[in-house]
């Protein structure tokens, strides 16, 4: 395979309830600001020779991908189910206060060991990387040619970047993933190099 670029993006800004709940796979729509953010990211990608766009199945990622596709002229968009955000199980949609009340001690236990702690009915960050993201990313990059864009989530992007950077999952929250931020990965055969993290086009 020739050298190529992989552009890993986070979706645009979303409408978040107040008080803020745990947001994993729950559906929340893009805001107008989020749509404008993705338009700017799409404009930045316009001259990057994108040959394929891939997205998490969540509505906020699919809409973000459609905006990018409109700017780059690249269609169709392919859905990658494995790039869905982390599944927080019974914590989904609940506030910190509700989790503490309904699952005594669980919030504190996750804080002590968040990379390996699984909320009831959910998955942990190790699961997210090893079971879903890592194999899906390798399959995608082996099967598809040319420069590609992937639109996903903060959690999925962070665990993928942690693997590419050979850093412990415990450190993923040191990797900023701003709404509509772009990470640039260079691929040369089976080797990957992270060239840019969380660039936000203006």
Backbone as JSON Lines, residues from 0, in Angstrom:
{"i":0,"aa":"X","n":[0.83,-1.2,0.0],"ca":[0.0,0.0,0.0],"c":[0.86,1.25,0.0]}
{"i":1,"aa":"X","n":[0.48,2.21,-0.82],"ca":[1.18,3.49,-0.81],"c":[0.87,4.24,0.49]}
{"i":2,"aa":"X","n":[1.68,5.21,0.78],"ca":[1.44,6.05,1.95],"c":[0.13,6.82,1.77]}
{"i":3,"aa":"X","n":[-0.65,6.94,2.82],"ca":[-1.9,7.7,2.75],"c":[-2.2,8.32,4.1]}
{"i":4,"aa":"X","n":[-3.22,9.2,4.1],"ca":[-3.61,9.89,5.33],"c":[-5.0,9.41,5.77]}
{"i":5,"aa":"X","n":[-5.14,9.29,7.08],"ca":[-6.43,8.98,7.7],"c":[-6.8,10.17,8.57]}
{"i":6,"aa":"X","n":[-7.95,10.74,8.31],"ca":[-8.42,11.91,9.06],"c":[-9.51,11.44,10.02]}
{"i":7,"aa":"X","n":[-9.19,11.47,11.31],"ca":[-10.09,10.99,12.36],"c":[-10.72,12.2,13.04]}
{"i":8,"aa":"X","n":[-12.03,12.35,12.9],"ca":[-12.73,13.52,13.42],"c":[-13.7,13.16,14.53]}
{"i":9,"aa":"X","n":[-13.92,14.12,15.42],"ca":[-15.04,14.01,16.35],"c":[-16.23,14.76,15.73]}
{"i":10,"aa":"X","n":[-17.42,14.29,16.04],"ca":[-18.64,14.96,15.57],"c":[-18.72,16.4,16.11]}
{"i":11,"aa":"X","n":[-19.63,17.18,15.58],"ca":[-19.82,18.56,16.02],"c":[-20.53,18.65,17.36]}
{"i":12,"aa":"X","n":[-20.65,19.87,17.87],"ca":[-21.28,20.12,19.16],"c":[-22.73,19.62,19.18]}
{"i":13,"aa":"X","n":[-23.14,19.12,20.35],"ca":[-24.47,18.53,20.5],"c":[-25.28,19.24,21.57]}
{"i":14,"aa":"X","n":[-26.58,19.02,21.53],"ca":[-27.49,19.57,22.53],"c":[-27.43,18.69,23.77]}
{"i":15,"aa":"X","n":[-26.9,19.24,24.87],"ca":[-26.7,18.47,26.1],"c":[-27.72,18.89,27.14]}
{"i":16,"aa":"X","n":[-28.46,17.93,27.72],"ca":[-29.43,18.27,28.77],"c":[-28.74,18.88,29.98]}
{"i":17,"aa":"X","n":[-29.49,19.62,30.77],"ca":[-28.99,20.21,32.01],"c":[-29.89,19.74,33.16]}
{"i":18,"aa":"X","n":[-29.32,19.07,34.19],"ca":[-27.89,18.77,34.38],"c":[-27.4,17.71,33.4]}
{"i":19,"aa":"X","n":[-26.1,17.78,33.13],"ca":[-25.49,16.89,32.14],"c":[-25.53,15.44,32.61]}
{"i":20,"aa":"X","n":[-26.03,14.55,31.76],"ca":[-26.02,13.12,32.1],"c":[-24.77,12.43,31.56]}
{"i":21,"aa":"X","n":[-24.64,11.15,31.88],"ca":[-23.62,10.33,31.22],"c":[-24.06,10.11,29.78]}
{"i":22,"aa":"X","n":[-23.2,10.47,28.85],"ca":[-23.53,10.36,27.43],"c":[-22.59,9.35,26.8]}
{"i":23,"aa":"X","n":[-23.14,8.23,26.46],"ca":[-22.38,7.23,25.72],"c":[-23.01,7.08,24.36]}
{"i":24,"aa":"X","n":[-23.91,6.1,24.27],"ca":[-24.56,5.83,22.99],"c":[-25.93,6.48,22.87]}
{"i":25,"aa":"X","n":[-26.36,7.24,23.88],"ca":[-27.66,7.9,23.77],"c":[-27.63,8.91,22.63]}
{"i":26,"aa":"X","n":[-28.77,9.06,21.97],"ca":[-28.85,9.95,20.82],"c":[-29.09,11.4,21.26]}
{"i":27,"aa":"X","n":[-28.21,12.28,20.81],"ca":[-28.35,13.71,21.05],"c":[-28.04,14.42,19.73]}
{"i":28,"aa":"X","n":[-28.86,15.39,19.32],"ca":[-28.68,16.03,18.01],"c":[-27.57,17.06,18.01]}
{"i":29,"aa":"X","n":[-27.06,17.34,16.82],"ca":[-26.13,18.44,16.65],"c":[-26.84,19.77,16.88]}
{"i":30,"aa":"X","n":[-26.1,20.74,17.37],"ca":[-26.59,22.11,17.45],"c":[-26.24,22.81,16.13]}
{"i":31,"aa":"X","n":[-26.78,24.03,15.96],"ca":[-26.4,24.8,14.77],"c":[-24.89,25.09,14.8]}
{"i":32,"aa":"X","n":[-24.37,25.35,16.0],"ca":[-22.92,25.56,16.12],"c":[-22.17,24.31,15.67]}
{"i":33,"aa":"X","n":[-22.68,23.14,16.05],"ca":[-22.04,21.89,15.66],"c":[-22.03,21.69,14.17]}
{"i":34,"aa":"X","n":[-23.13,22.07,13.51],"ca":[-23.18,21.96,12.05],"c":[-22.17,22.9,11.4]}
{"i":35,"aa":"X","n":[-22.05,24.1,11.94],"ca":[-21.09,25.06,11.39],"c":[-19.66,24.57,11.61]}
{"i":36,"aa":"X","n":[-19.4,23.97,12.77],"ca":[-18.08,23.41,13.05],"c":[-17.71,22.34,12.03]}
{"i":37,"aa":"X","n":[-18.67,21.46,11.74],"ca":[-18.39,20.38,10.79],"c":[-18.22,20.92,9.37]}
{"i":38,"aa":"X","n":[-18.93,21.98,9.05],"ca":[-18.76,22.61,7.74],"c":[-17.32,23.12,7.59]}
{"i":39,"aa":"X","n":[-16.79,23.73,8.65],"ca":[-15.41,24.23,8.6],"c":[-14.42,23.07,8.47]}
{"i":40,"aa":"X","n":[-14.68,21.99,9.2],"ca":[-13.79,20.83,9.09],"c":[-13.86,20.23,7.69]}
{"i":41,"aa":"X","n":[-15.07,20.19,7.12],"ca":[-15.24,19.69,5.76],"c":[-14.53,20.57,4.75]}
{"i":42,"aa":"X","n":[-14.6,21.87,4.94],"ca":[-13.9,22.8,4.05],"c":[-12.39,22.56,4.12]}
{"i":43,"aa":"X","n":[-11.89,22.31,5.33],"ca":[-10.45,22.06,5.51],"c":[-10.04,20.77,4.8]}
{"i":44,"aa":"X","n":[-10.94,19.8,4.75],"ca":[-10.64,18.51,4.12],"c":[-10.82,18.54,2.6]}
{"i":45,"aa":"X","n":[-11.37,19.62,2.09],"ca":[-11.76,19.68,0.67],"c":[-10.62,19.36,-0.28]}
{"i":46,"aa":"X","n":[-9.41,19.81,0.04],"ca":[-8.27,19.6,-0.86],"c":[-7.37,18.46,-0.41]}
{"i":47,"aa":"X","n":[-7.91,17.56,0.45],"ca":[-7.09,16.47,0.98],"c":[-7.29,15.17,0.22]}
{"i":48,"aa":"X","n":[-7.96,15.21,-0.92],"ca":[-8.15,14.02,-1.77],"c":[-8.8,12.87,-1.01]}
{"i":49,"aa":"X","n":[-9.88,13.16,-0.31],"ca":[-10.6,12.13,0.44],"c":[-11.29,11.17,-0.53]}
{"i":50,"aa":"X","n":[-11.04,9.89,-0.35],"ca":[-11.63,8.87,-1.23],"c":[-12.68,8.02,-0.53]}
{"i":51,"aa":"X","n":[-12.88,8.24,0.76],"ca":[-13.89,7.48,1.48],"c":[-14.2,8.14,2.8]}
{"i":52,"aa":"X","n":[-15.48,8.14,3.18],"ca":[-15.91,8.7,4.47],"c":[-16.63,7.6,5.24]}
{"i":53,"aa":"X","n":[-16.24,7.42,6.49],"ca":[-16.78,6.36,7.33],"c":[-17.25,6.98,8.64]}
{"i":54,"aa":"X","n":[-18.36,6.47,9.18],"ca":[-18.93,7.1,10.36],"c":[-19.5,6.1,11.34]}
{"i":55,"aa":"X","n":[-19.47,6.48,12.6],"ca":[-20.24,5.8,13.64],"c":[-21.71,5.85,13.25]}
{"i":56,"aa":"X","n":[-22.51,4.87,13.7],"ca":[-23.94,4.88,13.35],"c":[-24.78,5.91,14.09]}
{"i":57,"aa":"X","n":[-24.22,6.58,15.09],"ca":[-25.02,7.54,15.85],"c":[-25.46,8.7,14.97]}
{"i":58,"aa":"X","n":[-26.62,9.26,15.29],"ca":[-27.17,10.34,14.48],"c":[-26.26,11.54,14.38]}
{"i":59,"aa":"X","n":[-25.6,11.9,15.49],"ca":[-24.73,13.08,15.47],"c":[-23.52,12.88,14.57]}
{"i":60,"aa":"X","n":[-23.04,11.64,14.49],"ca":[-21.9,11.36,13.6],"c":[-22.35,11.26,12.15]}
{"i":61,"aa":"X","n":[-23.5,10.64,11.92],"ca":[-23.98,10.53,10.54],"c":[-24.25,11.91,9.94]}
{"i":62,"aa":"X","n":[-24.88,12.8,10.72],"ca":[-25.13,14.15,10.21],"c":[-23.81,14.88,9.98]}
{"i":63,"aa":"X","n":[-22.86,14.71,10.91],"ca":[-21.54,15.33,10.75],"c":[-20.87,14.83,9.47]}
{"i":64,"aa":"X","n":[-20.97,13.52,9.22],"ca":[-20.37,12.94,8.03],"c":[-21.02,13.48,6.76]}
{"i":65,"aa":"X","n":[-22.34,13.66,6.8],"ca":[-23.04,14.2,5.63],"c":[-22.57,15.62,5.31]}
{"i":66,"aa":"X","n":[-22.32,16.41,6.36],"ca":[-21.84,17.77,6.15],"c":[-20.44,17.75,5.53]}
{"i":67,"aa":"X","n":[-19.58,16.88,6.06],"ca":[-18.23,16.74,5.5],"c":[-18.3,16.28,4.05]}
{"i":68,"aa":"X","n":[-19.17,15.31,3.78],"ca":[-19.29,14.78,2.42],"c":[-19.75,15.86,1.44]}
{"i":69,"aa":"X","n":[-20.64,16.72,1.9],"ca":[-21.11,17.8,1.03],"c":[-19.97,18.75,0.65]}
{"i":70,"aa":"X","n":[-19.07,18.99,1.61],"ca":[-17.94,19.89,1.35],"c":[-16.87,19.24,0.49]}
{"i":71,"aa":"X","n":[-16.61,17.96,0.71],"ca":[-15.53,17.28,-0.02],"c":[-16.0,16.68,-1.34]}
{"i":72,"aa":"X","n":[-17.32,16.55,-1.5],"ca":[-17.85,15.93,-2.71],"c":[-17.71,14.43,-2.72]}
{"i":73,"aa":"X","n":[-17.41,13.84,-1.58],"ca":[-17.18,12.39,-1.51],"c":[-18.43,11.67,-1.01]}
{"i":74,"aa":"X","n":[-19.01,10.82,-1.85],"ca":[-20.15,10.0,-1.5],"c":[-19.89,8.59,-2.03]}
{"i":75,"aa":"X","n":[-20.52,7.53,-1.52],"ca":[-21.41,7.54,-0.38],"c":[-20.65,7.47,0.94]}
{"i":76,"aa":"X","n":[-21.4,7.56,2.03],"ca":[-20.84,7.42,3.37],"c":[-21.08,5.98,3.83]}
{"i":77,"aa":"X","n":[-20.07,5.37,4.42],"ca":[-20.22,4.01,4.95],"c":[-20.26,4.05,6.47]}
{"i":78,"aa":"X","n":[-21.15,3.25,7.05],"ca":[-21.31,3.21,8.5],"c":[-20.42,2.11,9.09]}
{"i":79,"aa":"X","n":[-19.71,2.47,10.15],"ca":[-18.88,1.52,10.9],"c":[-19.5,1.32,12.28]}
{"i":80,"aa":"X","n":[-20.3,0.27,12.49],"ca":[-20.96,0.07,13.78],"c":[-19.98,0.0,14.96]}
{"i":81,"aa":"X","n":[-18.78,-0.52,14.7],"ca":[-17.8,-0.69,15.79],"c":[-17.29,0.65,16.32]}
{"i":82,"aa":"X","n":[-17.48,1.73,15.56],"ca":[-16.99,3.04,15.99],"c":[-18.03,3.82,16.79]}
{"i":83,"aa":"X","n":[-19.12,3.16,17.18],"ca":[-20.07,3.77,18.1],"c":[-19.36,4.11,19.41]}
{"i":84,"aa":"X","n":[-19.87,5.11,20.13],"ca":[-19.27,5.53,21.4],"c":[-19.36,4.4,22.42]}
{"i":85,"aa":"X","n":[-18.61,4.52,23.51],"ca":[-18.62,3.52,24.57],"c":[-20.04,3.32,25.11]}
{"i":86,"aa":"X","n":[-20.38,2.07,25.39],"ca":[-21.68,1.72,25.95],"c":[-21.61,1.82,27.47]}
{"i":87,"aa":"X","n":[-22.36,2.75,28.03],"ca":[-22.34,2.95,29.49],"c":[-23.47,2.21,30.2]}
{"i":88,"aa":"X","n":[-24.14,1.31,29.49],"ca":[-25.14,0.45,30.11],"c":[-26.22,1.22,30.85]}
{"i":89,"aa":"X","n":[-26.46,0.82,32.1],"ca":[-27.53,1.43,32.9],"c":[-27.21,2.85,33.36]}
{"i":90,"aa":"X","n":[-25.97,3.3,33.11],"ca":[-25.62,4.68,33.47],"c":[-26.07,5.67,32.38]}
{"i":91,"aa":"X","n":[-26.36,5.18,31.19],"ca":[-26.71,6.06,30.08],"c":[-27.86,7.0,30.46]}
{"i":92,"aa":"X","n":[-27.66,8.28,30.21],"ca":[-28.72,9.25,30.42],"c":[-28.94,9.66,31.86]}
{"i":93,"aa":"X","n":[-28.18,9.08,32.78],"ca":[-28.34,9.41,34.2],"c":[-27.26,10.4,34.63]}
{"i":94,"aa":"X","n":[-27.59,11.26,35.57],"ca":[-26.62,12.21,36.1],"c":[-25.72,11.51,37.11]}
{"i":95,"aa":"X","n":[-24.64,12.18,37.49],"ca":[-23.75,11.64,38.51],"c":[-24.53,11.38,39.8]}
{"i":96,"aa":"X","n":[-25.39,12.31,40.18],"ca":[-26.18,12.15,41.41],"c":[-27.08,10.92,41.32]}
{"i":97,"aa":"X","n":[-27.68,10.7,40.17],"ca":[-28.56,9.53,40.01],"c":[-27.77,8.23,40.06]}
{"i":98,"aa":"X","n":[-26.6,8.21,39.43],"ca":[-25.76,7.01,39.47],"c":[-25.34,6.7,40.9]}
{"i":99,"aa":"X","n":[-24.95,7.74,41.65],"ca":[-24.54,7.52,43.04],"c":[-25.68,6.99,43.89]}
{"i":100,"aa":"X","n":[-26.9,7.46,43.59],"ca":[-28.07,7.01,44.37],"c":[-28.49,5.6,43.99]}
{"i":101,"aa":"X","n":[-28.49,5.3,42.69],"ca":[-28.99,4.01,42.22],"c":[-27.96,2.89,42.33]}
{"i":102,"aa":"X","n":[-26.66,3.24,42.24],"ca":[-25.61,2.22,42.26],"c":[-24.55,2.64,43.3]}
{"i":103,"aa":"X","n":[-24.84,2.49,44.58],"ca":[-23.92,2.97,45.62],"c":[-22.51,2.42,45.46]}
{"i":104,"aa":"X","n":[-21.53,3.32,45.47],"ca":[-20.12,2.94,45.39],"c":[-19.6,2.74,43.97]}
{"i":105,"aa":"X","n":[-20.51,2.64,42.99],"ca":[-20.08,2.34,41.63],"c":[-19.32,3.5,40.99]}
{"i":106,"aa":"X","n":[-19.8,4.72,41.22],"ca":[-19.15,5.89,40.61],"c":[-17.72,6.02,41.13]}
{"i":107,"aa":"X","n":[-17.54,5.81,42.41],"ca":[-16.2,5.9,43.01],"c":[-15.3,4.77,42.51]}
{"i":108,"aa":"X","n":[-15.89,3.58,42.35],"ca":[-15.11,2.44,41.86],"c":[-14.63,2.69,40.43]}
{"i":109,"aa":"X","n":[-15.48,3.27,39.61],"ca":[-15.07,3.57,38.23],"c":[-13.97,4.63,38.22]}
{"i":110,"aa":"X","n":[-14.08,5.6,39.13],"ca":[-13.06,6.64,39.2],"c":[-11.68,6.09,39.54]}
{"i":111,"aa":"X","n":[-11.65,5.04,40.34],"ca":[-10.37,4.44,40.75],"c":[-9.76,3.58,39.64]}
{"i":112,"aa":"X","n":[-10.61,3.09,38.73],"ca":[-10.12,2.13,37.74],"c":[-10.94,2.26,36.45]}
{"i":113,"aa":"X","n":[-11.03,3.5,35.93],"ca":[-12.0,3.76,34.87],"c":[-11.7,3.01,33.58]}
{"i":114,"aa":"X","n":[-10.45,2.66,33.33],"ca":[-10.15,1.96,32.08],"c":[-10.67,0.53,32.07]}
{"i":115,"aa":"X","n":[-10.87,-0.05,33.27],"ca":[-11.3,-1.44,33.35],"c":[-12.67,-1.62,33.99]}
{"i":116,"aa":"X","n":[-13.23,-0.56,34.57],"ca":[-14.53,-0.69,35.24],"c":[-15.66,-0.69,34.21]}
{"i":117,"aa":"X","n":[-16.58,-1.67,34.32],"ca":[-17.73,-1.75,33.45],"c":[-18.99,-1.35,34.22]}
{"i":118,"aa":"X","n":[-19.65,-0.27,33.81],"ca":[-20.97,0.02,34.39],"c":[-21.92,-1.15,34.1]}
{"i":119,"aa":"X","n":[-22.91,-1.34,34.94],"ca":[-23.85,-2.44,34.76],"c":[-24.45,-2.43,33.36]}
{"i":120,"aa":"X","n":[-24.27,-3.52,32.62],"ca":[-24.81,-3.63,31.28],"c":[-23.98,-2.94,30.21]}
{"i":121,"aa":"X","n":[-22.82,-2.38,30.58],"ca":[-22.02,-1.62,29.63],"c":[-20.67,-2.24,29.36]}
{"i":122,"aa":"X","n":[-19.74,-1.41,28.9],"ca":[-18.39,-1.86,28.6],"c":[-17.39,-0.87,29.18]}
{"i":123,"aa":"X","n":[-16.14,-1.28,29.23],"ca":[-15.1,-0.37,29.7],"c":[-14.24,0.07,28.52]}
{"i":124,"aa":"X","n":[-13.27,0.94,28.79],"ca":[-12.45,1.47,27.7],"c":[-11.53,0.41,27.09]}
{"i":125,"aa":"X","n":[-11.14,-0.58,27.9],"ca":[-10.36,-1.7,27.35],"c":[-11.19,-2.48,26.35]}
{"i":126,"aa":"X","n":[-12.46,-2.75,26.72],"ca":[-13.37,-3.44,25.8],"c":[-13.52,-2.66,24.51]}
{"i":127,"aa":"X","n":[-13.74,-1.36,24.66],"ca":[-13.96,-0.49,23.51],"c":[-12.81,-0.59,22.52]}
{"i":128,"aa":"X","n":[-11.58,-0.56,23.03],"ca":[-10.42,-0.63,22.16],"c":[-10.21,-2.04,21.61]}
{"i":129,"aa":"X","n":[-10.13,-3.02,22.49],"ca":[-9.69,-4.35,22.09],"c":[-10.74,-5.14,21.33]}
{"i":130,"aa":"X","n":[-12.01,-4.97,21.71],"ca":[-13.06,-5.76,21.08],"c":[-13.61,-5.07,19.84]}
{"i":131,"aa":"X","n":[-13.68,-3.74,19.86],"ca":[-14.34,-3.02,18.77],"c":[-13.38,-2.21,17.89]}
{"i":132,"aa":"X","n":[-12.72,-1.21,18.48],"ca":[-12.02,-0.22,17.68],"c":[-10.78,-0.77,16.99]}
{"i":133,"aa":"X","n":[-9.93,-1.45,17.73],"ca":[-8.68,-1.95,17.17],"c":[-8.9,-2.87,15.97]}
{"i":134,"aa":"X","n":[-9.7,-3.95,16.12],"ca":[-9.89,-4.83,14.96],"c":[-10.61,-4.15,13.79]}
{"i":135,"aa":"X","n":[-11.57,-3.26,14.1],"ca":[-12.3,-2.57,13.03],"c":[-11.38,-1.61,12.26]}
{"i":136,"aa":"X","n":[-10.52,-0.93,12.98],"ca":[-9.59,0.01,12.35],"c":[-8.61,-0.73,11.45]}
{"i":137,"aa":"X","n":[-8.06,-1.84,11.93],"ca":[-7.12,-2.61,11.11],"c":[-7.8,-3.17,9.87]}
{"i":138,"aa":"X","n":[-9.02,-3.67,10.02],"ca":[-9.76,-4.21,8.87],"c":[-10.02,-3.11,7.85]}
{"i":139,"aa":"X","n":[-10.47,-1.95,8.32],"ca":[-10.75,-0.83,7.42],"c":[-9.51,-0.4,6.66]}
{"i":140,"aa":"X","n":[-8.4,-0.24,7.37],"ca":[-7.19,0.28,6.73],"c":[-6.53,-0.75,5.82]}
{"i":141,"aa":"X","n":[-6.85,-2.02,5.99],"ca":[-6.32,-3.04,5.09],"c":[-7.17,-3.18,3.83]}
{"i":142,"aa":"X","n":[-8.45,-2.87,3.94],"ca":[-9.37,-3.11,2.83],"c":[-9.59,-1.89,1.95]}
{"i":143,"aa":"X","n":[-9.43,-0.69,2.5],"ca":[-9.74,0.53,1.76],"c":[-8.47,1.23,1.32]}
{"i":144,"aa":"X","n":[-8.51,1.79,0.11],"ca":[-7.36,2.52,-0.43],"c":[-7.6,4.03,-0.34]}
{"i":145,"aa":"X","n":[-6.53,4.78,-0.49],"ca":[-6.64,6.23,-0.57],"c":[-6.84,6.91,0.78]}
{"i":146,"aa":"X","n":[-6.84,8.23,0.75],"ca":[-7.08,9.01,1.97],"c":[-8.53,8.85,2.41]}
{"i":147,"aa":"X","n":[-8.73,8.65,3.7],"ca":[-10.1,8.45,4.2],"c":[-10.35,9.34,5.41]}
{"i":148,"aa":"X","n":[-11.64,9.6,5.66],"ca":[-12.07,10.33,6.85],"c":[-12.97,9.42,7.69]}
{"i":149,"aa":"X","n":[-12.76,9.44,8.99],"ca":[-13.59,8.69,9.93],"c":[-14.2,9.69,10.9]}
{"i":150,"aa":"X","n":[-15.52,9.68,11.03],"ca":[-16.19,10.58,11.97],"c":[-16.72,9.73,13.12]}
{"i":151,"aa":"X","n":[-16.24,10.01,14.32],"ca":[-16.61,9.2,15.47],"c":[-16.76,10.08,16.71]}
{"i":152,"aa":"X","n":[-16.4,9.53,17.86],"ca":[-16.69,10.15,19.15],"c":[-15.41,10.39,19.95]}
{"i":153,"aa":"X","n":[-15.52,11.18,21.0],"ca":[-14.36,11.46,21.85],"c":[-13.77,10.17,22.43]}
{"i":154,"aa":"X","n":[-14.63,9.31,22.95],"ca":[-14.14,8.07,23.56],"c":[-13.48,7.15,22.56]}
{"i":155,"aa":"X","n":[-14.13,6.91,21.43],"ca":[-13.57,6.01,20.43],"c":[-12.27,6.58,19.85]}
{"i":156,"aa":"X","n":[-12.26,7.88,19.6],"ca":[-11.05,8.5,19.06],"c":[-9.9,8.4,20.05]}
{"i":157,"aa":"X","n":[-10.19,8.64,21.31],"ca":[-9.13,8.63,22.33],"c":[-8.51,7.24,22.49]}
{"i":158,"aa":"X","n":[-9.33,6.19,22.52],"ca":[-8.73,4.86,22.7],"c":[-7.93,4.46,21.46]}
{"i":159,"aa":"X","n":[-8.4,4.86,20.28],"ca":[-7.62,4.56,19.08],"c":[-6.29,5.3,19.09]}
{"i":160,"aa":"X","n":[-6.33,6.58,19.44],"ca":[-5.09,7.35,19.5],"c":[-4.14,6.8,20.56]}
{"i":161,"aa":"X","n":[-4.7,6.33,21.68],"ca":[-3.84,5.77,22.75],"c":[-3.09,4.55,22.23]}
{"i":162,"aa":"X","n":[-3.77,3.72,21.43],"ca":[-3.1,2.56,20.85],"c":[-2.03,2.99,19.84]}
{"i":163,"aa":"X","n":[-2.38,3.93,18.97],"ca":[-1.42,4.4,17.96],"c":[-0.19,5.05,18.59]}
{"i":164,"aa":"X","n":[-0.41,5.73,19.73],"ca":[0.69,6.43,20.42],"c":[1.39,5.53,21.44]}
{"i":165,"aa":"X","n":[0.9,4.3,21.58],"ca":[1.46,3.33,22.53],"c":[1.46,3.89,23.96]}
{"i":166,"aa":"X","n":[0.34,4.5,24.33],"ca":[0.21,5.04,25.67],"c":[-0.89,4.3,26.43]}
{"i":167,"aa":"X","n":[-0.81,4.25,27.75],"ca":[-1.82,3.54,28.53],"c":[-3.2,4.19,28.39]}
{"i":168,"aa":"X","n":[-4.22,3.35,28.4],"ca":[-5.59,3.86,28.31],"c":[-5.9,4.79,29.47]}
{"i":169,"aa":"X","n":[-5.26,4.58,30.61],"ca":[-5.5,5.45,31.76],"c":[-5.21,6.92,31.44]}
{"i":170,"aa":"X","n":[-4.43,7.17,30.41],"ca":[-4.07,8.55,30.07],"c":[-4.91,9.17,28.97]}
{"i":171,"aa":"X","n":[-6.01,8.51,28.57],"ca":[-6.73,9.0,27.39],"c":[-7.34,10.39,27.57]}
{"i":172,"aa":"X","n":[-7.66,10.76,28.8],"ca":[-8.28,12.07,28.98],"c":[-7.26,13.21,28.9]}
{"i":173,"aa":"X","n":[-6.0,12.86,28.71],"ca":[-4.99,13.88,28.4],"c":[-5.0,14.22,26.91]}
{"i":174,"aa":"X","n":[-5.75,13.44,26.14],"ca":[-5.86,13.67,24.69],"c":[-7.13,14.47,24.43]}
{"i":175,"aa":"X","n":[-6.99,15.76,24.22],"ca":[-8.16,16.59,23.94],"c":[-8.82,16.15,22.64]}
{"i":176,"aa":"X","n":[-10.14,16.08,22.66],"ca":[-10.92,15.79,21.46],"c":[-12.08,16.77,21.41]}
{"i":177,"aa":"X","n":[-11.81,17.94,20.84],"ca":[-12.79,19.01,20.75],"c":[-13.83,18.66,19.7]}
{"i":178,"aa":"X","n":[-15.03,19.19,19.85],"ca":[-16.05,19.01,18.82],"c":[-15.49,19.41,17.45]}
{"i":179,"aa":"X","n":[-15.65,18.52,16.47],"ca":[-15.2,18.73,15.09],"c":[-13.69,18.77,14.94]}
{"i":180,"aa":"X","n":[-12.96,18.42,16.0],"ca":[-11.5,18.39,15.93],"c":[-11.02,17.29,14.99]}
{"i":181,"aa":"X","n":[-9.87,17.53,14.36],"ca":[-9.32,16.6,13.37],"c":[-7.99,16.04,13.87]}
{"i":182,"aa":"X","n":[-7.86,14.72,13.81],"ca":[-6.6,14.04,14.08],"c":[-6.09,13.49,12.75]}
{"i":183,"aa":"X","n":[-4.8,13.66,12.49],"ca":[-4.24,13.21,11.21],"c":[-3.27,12.06,11.47]}
{"i":184,"aa":"X","n":[-3.53,10.94,10.8],"ca":[-2.73,9.74,10.95],"c":[-2.13,9.38,9.58]}
{"i":185,"aa":"X","n":[-0.83,9.22,9.52],"ca":[-0.19,8.8,8.28],"c":[0.01,7.29,8.32]}
{"i":186,"aa":"X","n":[-0.4,6.63,7.27],"ca":[-0.22,5.18,7.17],"c":[0.75,4.86,6.05]}
{"i":187,"aa":"X","n":[1.7,4.0,6.35],"ca":[2.64,3.51,5.35],"c":[2.72,2.0,5.54]}
{"i":188,"aa":"X","n":[2.0,1.27,4.71],"ca":[1.91,-0.17,4.89],"c":[1.16,-0.49,6.18]}
{"i":189,"aa":"X","n":[1.79,-1.24,7.06],"ca":[1.17,-1.6,8.33],"c":[1.59,-0.66,9.46]}
{"i":190,"aa":"X","n":[2.31,0.39,9.11],"ca":[2.8,1.32,10.13],"c":[1.96,2.59,10.13]}
{"i":191,"aa":"X","n":[1.7,3.11,11.35],"ca":[0.91,4.31,11.51],"c":[1.69,5.34,12.33]}
{"i":192,"aa":"X","n":[1.54,6.59,11.96],"ca":[2.18,7.69,12.68],"c":[1.18,8.82,12.87]}
{"i":193,"aa":"X","n":[0.97,9.22,14.11],"ca":[0.04,10.32,14.4],"c":[0.75,11.63,14.14]}
{"i":194,"aa":"X","n":[0.29,12.37,13.13],"ca":[0.92,13.63,12.75],"c":[0.31,14.84,13.45]}
{"i":195,"aa":"X","n":[-0.97,14.75,13.8],"ca":[-1.65,15.91,14.38],"c":[-2.78,15.42,15.26]}
{"i":196,"aa":"X","n":[-2.96,16.07,16.42],"ca":[-4.04,15.71,17.33],"c":[-4.92,16.93,17.59]}
{"i":197,"aa":"X","n":[-6.21,16.75,17.34],"ca":[-7.23,17.73,17.74],"c":[-7.02,19.11,17.11]}
{"i":198,"aa":"X","n":[-6.76,19.14,15.82],"ca":[-6.73,20.41,15.11],"c":[-8.15,20.85,14.83]}
{"i":199,"aa":"X","n":[-8.47,22.08,15.16],"ca":[-9.82,22.61,14.98],"c":[-9.79,23.68,13.89]}
{"i":200,"aa":"X","n":[-10.27,23.35,12.68],"ca":[-10.28,24.35,11.6],"c":[-11.12,25.57,11.96]}
{"i":201,"aa":"X","n":[-10.63,26.74,11.6],"ca":[-11.34,28.0,11.89],"c":[-11.89,28.63,10.62]}
